[in-house]
């Protein structure tokens, strides 16, 4: 074996290190790509905030044209406030029929709260829509001993429209199964 000369450059190669030339190129490449990656990340954040703004302003009853220049923090604060005002979902449910029934009534309750609050429809249209949804639920035979959503009767001007009396029916058989959107 030839003796090591003292004038030869000492090089150590770690497990993830390539040759010194390749390591330097990789470092340069990372340095040159970092601003580009940061620019893309900021663009994604800004796009998401703009989408959030267009979604949240109508839900809180604000006119989009008056709020064209909102700060990012304002958009996030409006969203957090809106989400805090949403009713909390019910706790646990037992069976599949109960789960469907509870979910349907939770949805109706949220509609009964949100539709009049944000003026998507007038009161008469809200009442008609909610009544139709309740009747459709009853006509499908899914109605067992589910109580009506509390918010429907408490919401002023949104009384249940007159219709066929509600009656308890048998739960759907497990063989038929319930279609669920989730």
The 8 nearest C-alpha neighbors of each residue, nearest first, counted from 0:
[[1, 2, 3, 4, 5, 7, 6, 9],
 [2, 0, 3, 4, 5, 7, 6, 8],
 [3, 1, 4, 0, 5, 7, 6, 9],
 [4, 2, 5, 1, 7, 6, 0, 9],
 [5, 3, 6, 7, 2, 1, 8, 9],
 [4, 6, 7, 3, 8, 9, 2, 1],
 [5, 7, 4, 8, 3, 9, 2, 10],
 [8, 6, 5, 4, 9, 3, 10, 2],
 [9, 7, 10, 6, 5, 4, 11, 3],
 [8, 10, 7, 11, 6, 5, 12, 4],
 [11, 9, 8, 12, 19, 18, 7, 13],
 [12, 10, 13, 9, 16, 19, 18, 14],
 [11, 13, 16, 10, 14, 17, 18, 15],
 [14, 12, 16, 15, 11, 17, 10, 18],
 [13, 15, 16, 12, 17, 11, 18, 22],
 [16, 14, 13, 17, 12, 22, 18, 11],
 [15, 17, 13, 12, 14, 22, 18, 19],
 [18, 16, 22, 21, 19, 15, 12, 20],
 [17, 19, 21, 20, 22, 16, 12, 23],
 [20, 18, 22, 21, 23, 17, 16, 10],
 [19, 21, 23, 18, 22, 24, 17, 25],
 [22, 20, 24, 18, 23, 19, 17, 25],
 [23, 21, 25, 19, 24, 20, 17, 26],
 [22, 24, 26, 20, 21, 25, 27, 19],
 [23, 25, 21, 27, 26, 22, 28, 20],
 [26, 24, 28, 22, 27, 23, 29, 21],
 [27, 25, 23, 29, 28, 24, 30, 22],
 [26, 28, 30, 24, 25, 29, 31, 23],
 [27, 29, 25, 31, 26, 30, 24, 32],
 [30, 28, 32, 26, 31, 27, 33, 25],
 [31, 29, 27, 33, 28, 32, 26, 34],
 [30, 32, 28, 29, 33, 27, 34, 35],
 [33, 31, 29, 35, 30, 34, 28, 36],
 [32, 34, 36, 30, 35, 31, 29, 37],
 [35, 33, 37, 36, 32, 38, 31, 30],
 [34, 36, 38, 32, 37, 33, 39, 31],
 [37, 35, 39, 33, 38, 34, 32, 40],
 [38, 36, 40, 34, 35, 39, 33, 41],
 [37, 39, 35, 41, 36, 40, 34, 42],
 [40, 38, 42, 36, 37, 41, 43, 35],
 [39, 41, 37, 43, 42, 38, 36, 44],
 [40, 42, 44, 38, 43, 39, 45, 37],
 [41, 43, 39, 45, 40, 44, 46, 38],
 [44, 42, 46, 40, 41, 45, 47, 39],
 [43, 45, 41, 47, 42, 46, 48, 40],
 [44, 46, 48, 42, 47, 43, 41, 49],
 [47, 45, 43, 49, 48, 44, 42, 50],
 [46, 48, 50, 44, 45, 49, 51, 43],
 [47, 49, 51, 45, 50, 46, 52, 44],
 [50, 48, 52, 46, 51, 47, 45, 53],
 [51, 49, 47, 53, 52, 48, 54, 46],
 [50, 52, 48, 54, 49, 53, 55, 47],
 [51, 53, 49, 55, 50, 54, 56, 74],
 [54, 52, 50, 51, 55, 56, 49, 63],
 [55, 53, 51, 52, 56, 50, 57, 58],
 [54, 56, 58, 52, 57, 53, 51, 59],
 [55, 57, 61, 59, 58, 53, 52, 54],
 [58, 56, 60, 59, 55, 61, 54, 62],
 [59, 57, 55, 56, 60, 117, 54, 61],
 [60, 58, 56, 57, 61, 55, 117, 81],
 [59, 61, 57, 58, 117, 56, 62, 118],
 [60, 62, 56, 57, 59, 63, 58, 66],
 [61, 63, 64, 65, 56, 60, 66, 57],
 [64, 62, 66, 65, 56, 61, 67, 53],
 [63, 65, 66, 62, 67, 61, 68, 56],
 [66, 64, 63, 62, 67, 61, 68, 69],
 [67, 65, 63, 64, 68, 69, 62, 61],
 [66, 68, 64, 65, 69, 63, 52, 62],
 [69, 67, 66, 70, 65, 64, 71, 63],
 [70, 68, 66, 67, 73, 71, 74, 72],
 [69, 71, 73, 72, 74, 68, 75, 67],
 [70, 72, 74, 73, 75, 69, 48, 45],
 [71, 73, 75, 70, 74, 76, 69, 77],
 [74, 72, 76, 70, 75, 71, 77, 69],
 [75, 73, 77, 71, 72, 76, 52, 78],
 [74, 76, 78, 72, 73, 77, 79, 71],
 [77, 75, 73, 79, 78, 74, 72, 80],
 [78, 76, 80, 74, 75, 79, 73, 81],
 [77, 79, 75, 81, 76, 80, 82, 74],
 [78, 80, 76, 82, 81, 77, 83, 75],
 [81, 79, 83, 77, 78, 82, 76, 84],
 [82, 80, 78, 84, 83, 79, 77, 85],
 [81, 83, 79, 85, 84, 80, 78, 86],
 [84, 82, 80, 81, 85, 79, 86, 78],
 [85, 83, 81, 82, 86, 80, 79, 87],
 [86, 84, 82, 83, 87, 81, 109, 113],
 [87, 85, 84, 88, 109, 83, 82, 112],
 [86, 88, 85, 89, 83, 84, 90, 82],
 [89, 87, 86, 90, 105, 102, 85, 91],
 [88, 90, 91, 87, 105, 101, 92, 102],
 [89, 91, 88, 92, 87, 101, 93, 98],
 [92, 90, 89, 93, 98, 88, 101, 94],
 [93, 91, 98, 94, 97, 90, 101, 89],
 [92, 94, 97, 98, 91, 95, 96, 101],
 [95, 93, 97, 96, 98, 92, 99, 100],
 [94, 96, 98, 97, 99, 93, 177, 92],
 [97, 95, 99, 98, 94, 100, 170, 171],
 [98, 96, 100, 94, 95, 99, 101, 93],
 [97, 99, 95, 101, 96, 100, 92, 94],
 [100, 98, 102, 96, 97, 101, 103, 95],
 [99, 101, 97, 103, 98, 102, 96, 104],
 [102, 100, 98, 104, 103, 99, 97, 105],
 [101, 103, 105, 99, 100, 104, 98, 106],
 [104, 102, 106, 100, 105, 101, 99, 107],
 [103, 105, 107, 101, 106, 102, 148, 108],
 [106, 104, 102, 108, 107, 103, 101, 109],
 [105, 107, 103, 109, 104, 108, 102, 110],
 [108, 106, 104, 110, 105, 109, 111, 103],
 [109, 107, 111, 105, 150, 110, 106, 148],
 [108, 110, 112, 106, 111, 107, 113, 105],
 [109, 111, 107, 113, 112, 108, 114, 106],
 [112, 110, 108, 109, 151, 113, 114, 107],
 [111, 113, 109, 110, 114, 108, 116, 115],
 [112, 114, 116, 110, 115, 111, 109, 117],
 [113, 115, 116, 110, 119, 117, 111, 112],
 [116, 114, 118, 117, 113, 112, 122, 120],
 [115, 117, 113, 114, 118, 112, 119, 60],
 [116, 118, 60, 115, 119, 114, 113, 58],
 [119, 117, 115, 120, 116, 114, 121, 60],
 [118, 120, 117, 114, 115, 121, 116, 113],
 [121, 119, 118, 124, 125, 114, 122, 115],
 [120, 122, 124, 123, 125, 118, 119, 115],
 [123, 121, 125, 124, 126, 120, 115, 156],
 [122, 124, 126, 125, 121, 127, 157, 120],
 [123, 125, 127, 121, 126, 122, 120, 128],
 [126, 124, 122, 128, 123, 127, 120, 129],
 [125, 127, 123, 157, 129, 124, 128, 130],
 [128, 126, 124, 130, 125, 129, 131, 123],
 [129, 127, 131, 125, 130, 126, 124, 132],
 [128, 130, 132, 126, 131, 127, 125, 133],
 [131, 129, 127, 133, 132, 128, 160, 159],
 [130, 132, 134, 128, 129, 133, 135, 127],
 [131, 133, 129, 135, 130, 134, 136, 128],
 [134, 132, 136, 130, 131, 135, 129, 137],
 [133, 135, 137, 131, 136, 132, 138, 130],
 [136, 134, 138, 132, 137, 133, 131, 139],
 [135, 137, 133, 134, 139, 138, 132, 141],
 [136, 138, 134, 142, 135, 139, 140, 133],
 [139, 137, 135, 140, 136, 134, 141, 142],
 [140, 138, 136, 137, 141, 135, 142, 134],
 [141, 139, 138, 142, 137, 168, 136, 171],
 [142, 140, 139, 143, 137, 136, 170, 171],
 [141, 143, 137, 140, 168, 167, 145, 144],
 [144, 142, 167, 168, 145, 169, 170, 141],
 [143, 145, 167, 146, 142, 168, 166, 169],
 [146, 144, 143, 142, 147, 100, 101, 167],
 [145, 147, 144, 148, 149, 104, 143, 142],
 [146, 148, 149, 145, 104, 151, 152, 133],
 [149, 147, 104, 150, 108, 151, 146, 107],
 [148, 150, 151, 152, 147, 153, 108, 146],
 [149, 151, 153, 108, 152, 148, 154, 111],
 [152, 150, 149, 154, 153, 148, 111, 157],
 [151, 153, 150, 154, 158, 149, 157, 159],
 [154, 152, 150, 151, 155, 149, 157, 158],
 [153, 155, 151, 157, 152, 150, 156, 111],
 [156, 154, 157, 153, 158, 152, 151, 122],
 [155, 157, 158, 154, 122, 126, 123, 153],
 [158, 156, 126, 155, 154, 151, 159, 152],
 [159, 157, 152, 156, 160, 151, 126, 155],
 [158, 160, 130, 157, 161, 126, 152, 151],
 [161, 159, 130, 158, 162, 126, 127, 157],
 [162, 160, 159, 163, 130, 164, 158, 127],
 [161, 163, 160, 164, 134, 130, 159, 165],
 [162, 164, 165, 161, 134, 166, 137, 160],
 [165, 163, 162, 166, 161, 137, 134, 167],
 [164, 166, 163, 167, 137, 142, 162, 134],
 [167, 165, 168, 164, 142, 143, 144, 137],
 [166, 168, 143, 144, 142, 165, 169, 145],
 [169, 167, 143, 142, 166, 170, 140, 144],
 [168, 170, 143, 171, 167, 140, 142, 141],
 [169, 171, 143, 172, 168, 141, 96, 142],
 [172, 170, 169, 173, 141, 175, 96, 140],
 [171, 173, 174, 175, 170, 176, 169, 177],
 [172, 174, 176, 175, 171, 177, 95, 170],
 [175, 173, 172, 176, 171, 177, 170, 178],
 [176, 174, 173, 172, 177, 171, 178, 170],
 [177, 175, 173, 174, 178, 172, 171, 95],
 [178, 176, 179, 175, 96, 99, 95, 171],
 [177, 179, 176, 180, 181, 99, 175, 95],
 [178, 180, 181, 177, 99, 176, 102, 95],
 [179, 181, 178, 177, 99, 102, 103, 106],
 [180, 179, 178, 99, 102, 177, 98, 103]]
